[in-house]
């Protein structure tokens, strides 16, 4: 199973590399025709662009990470310290639960 997943991953990587490689070659050929100081400025600009992008990514998604952490803590305390969820699950004894839900989904699915 691991080798099949690994081979599929390598196939995806090869496809992406085959698509991107001509553009990388064009950029490298362009950079090789420039003086050394210009090449240094281009590499410096790419480095600054990468760092700024990383900072913007962290700023954008830190709120999502905090909200998920808070929801996880609330869920943990509700599950372990109270009987709310156990009472809710216990009151659903006539509902579609467990193996019955699989039977229900197979019966109503269009496939």
Buried (B, 14 or more C-beta within 10 A) or exposed (E): EEEEEEEEEEEEEEEEEEEEEEEEEEEEEEEEEEEEEEEEEBEEEEEEEEEEEEEEEEEEEEEEEEEEEEEEEEEEEEEEEEEEEEEEEEEEEEEEEEEEEEEEEEEEEEE
